[in-house]
């Protein structure tokens, strides 16, 4: 269990700074995912009418496919993570349970939540422990979900642009050699 030997202002400042940093990183990931969604949607909007007008445009199919994959990855990166609403109340001792996260504490009754918060607030070590757990769980969520799928979305978008560009070059070379 987490034990704060001398709780006070330096710890409070550290916790606020780290938590603020994580919230900023989460906000940045959301903005980047929004940019990816917008860029991919614009490219899709411009490509789809071209597919209807012309034939043999397999490079456009490549670009459209990668843009759709990018949209899915970016949307998944910003999709809210909530634990299942149904089922038994969570255990407060479960390492994945975060009393400071609304998705976890809303599965408790109000009385359970108030009792747990009262216990934590009356014990500085437990209060700091809850904050440390909050920071850890938020950080792992950012690394394993948001930034991972955001990175995959960027890779998909760049790969699609590059592959479709190569496809257009190959198609032009084959058309010019056929003439």
C-alpha positions in Angstrom: 0.0 0.0 0.0 1.1 3.5 -0.7 2.5 5.4 2.3 3.2 9.1 2.3 5.8 9.8 5.1 5.4 13.6 5.3 2.3 14.7 3.4 2.1 18.4 2.5 2.5 21.1 0.0 5.3 19.6 -2.2 3.2 16.4 -2.6 0.1 18.4 -3.4 1.9 20.5 -6.0 3.4 17.3 -7.5 0.0 15.6 -7.8 -1.7 18.6 -9.3 1.1 19.1 -11.8 1.2 15.5 -13.0 -2.6 15.3 -13.1 -2.8 18.5 -15.1 -0.1 17.2 -17.5 -2.1 14.0 -18.1 -5.3 16.0 -18.7 -3.4 18.1 -21.3 -2.1 15.0 -23.0 -5.6 13.6 -23.2 -6.9 16.8 -24.6 -4.0 16.9 -27.2 -4.9 13.4 -28.2 -8.5 14.3 -28.7 -7.5 17.3 -30.9 -5.1 15.2 -33.0 -7.8 12.5 -33.5 -10.2 15.3 -34.5 -7.7 16.5 -37.1 -7.3 12.9 -38.4 -11.0 12.5 -38.7 -11.3 15.8 -40.5 -8.4 15.2 -42.9 -9.6 11.7 -43.7 -13.2 12.8 -44.2 -12.2 15.6 -46.6 -10.0 13.1 -48.6 -12.9 10.6 -48.7 -15.3 13.4 -49.8 -13.0 14.3 -52.6 -12.2 10.8 -53.7 -15.6 9.1 -53.8 -17.1 11.2 -56.7 -13.9 10.3 -58.7 -14.5 6.6 -58.4 -18.0 6.9 -59.9 -16.7 9.0 -62.9 -13.7 6.9 -63.9 -12.7 3.3 -64.2 -9.4 1.6 -63.3 -8.7 3.9 -60.4 -7.4 1.3 -58.0 -5.1 3.9 -56.4 -8.3 5.7 -55.3 -9.6 2.5 -53.8 -6.4 2.2 -51.8 -6.7 5.8 -50.6 -10.3 5.4 -49.7 -9.6 2.1 -47.8 -6.8 3.7 -45.7 -8.9 6.8 -45.0 -11.7 4.6 -43.7 -9.3 2.7 -41.6 -7.9 6.0 -40.3 -11.4 7.3 -39.4 -12.1 4.0 -37.5 -8.8 4.2 -35.6 -9.2 7.9 -34.7 -12.7 7.4 -33.6 -11.7 4.5 -31.4 -8.9 6.5 -29.9 -11.3 9.1 -28.6 -14.2 6.7 -27.8 -15.0 7.0 -24.0 -13.9 4.0 -21.9 -16.5 3.0 -19.4 -16.8 -0.2 -17.4 -19.9 -2.2 -17.9 -22.9 -0.7 -16.1 -24.5 -4.0 -15.2 -23.1 -6.4 -12.7 -22.1 -6.4 -9.0 -20.6 -3.4 -7.3 -16.9 -3.2 -7.8 -14.4 -4.0 -5.0 -12.7 -1.0 -3.6 -9.6 -3.1 -3.2 -9.5 -4.1 -6.9 -6.3 -2.5 -8.4 -8.1 -1.5 -11.5 -10.8 0.3 -9.5 -10.3 4.1 -9.3 -12.5 5.9 -6.8 -11.6 9.2 -8.4 -12.9 8.2 -11.9 -16.6 8.7 -12.6 -16.8 5.6 -14.7 -15.8 3.5 -11.6 -17.4 5.3 -8.7 -20.8 5.6 -10.4 -21.2 1.9 -10.0 -21.3 2.4 -6.3 -24.3 3.6 -4.3 -24.0 7.2 -3.1 -23.6 5.9 0.5 -20.7 3.5 -0.6 -19.0 6.3 -2.4 -19.3 8.8 0.5 -18.0 6.2 2.9 -15.0 5.4 0.7 -14.3 9.1 0.1 -14.6 9.8 3.8 -12.1 7.1 4.7 -9.6 8.3 2.0 -10.0 12.0 3.0 -9.3 11.2 6.6 -6.1 9.3 5.9 -3.4 11.4 4.0 -1.6 8.3 2.8 -4.8 6.8 1.3 -5.6 10.2 -0.2 -2.2 10.3 -1.9 -2.5 6.7 -2.8 -5.9 7.4 -4.6 -4.3 10.2 -6.5 -1.3 8.1 -7.4 -3.6 5.4 -8.6 -5.6 8.0 -10.6 -2.4 9.2 -12.3 -1.2 5.7 -13.1 -4.5 4.5 -14.5 -4.9 7.7 -16.6 -1.4 7.4 -17.9 -1.8 3.7 -18.8 -5.1 4.6 -20.5 -3.4 7.3 -22.5 -0.5 5.1 -23.5 -2.4 1.9 -24.3 -5.5 3.3 -25.9 -5.5 6.9 -26.9 -2.0 7.4 -28.1 -1.6 3.8 -29.4 -4.7 4.1 -31.7 -3.9 7.7 -32.6 -0.4 6.6 -33.7 -2.0 3.7 -35.8 -4.4 6.3 -37.3 -1.5 8.5 -38.4 0.4 5.6 -39.8 -2.7 4.5 -41.7 -3.2 7.9 -43.2 0.4 8.4 -44.2 0.6 4.8 -45.6 -2.6 5.4 -47.6 -1.3 8.6 -49.1 2.0 7.0 -50.0 0.5 3.8 -51.4 -2.1 5.6 -53.5 0.6 8.0 -54.8 2.8 5.0 -55.8 -0.3 3.4 -57.3 -1.0 6.5 -59.4 2.6 6.6 -60.6 2.5 2.9 -61.6 -0.9 3.4 -63.3 0.5 6.3 -65.3 3.6 4.4 -66.3 1.6 1.4 -67.5 -0.8 3.6 -69.4 2.0 5.5 -71.1 3.9 2.3 -72.0 0.7 0.8 -73.4 0.3 3.7 -75.9 
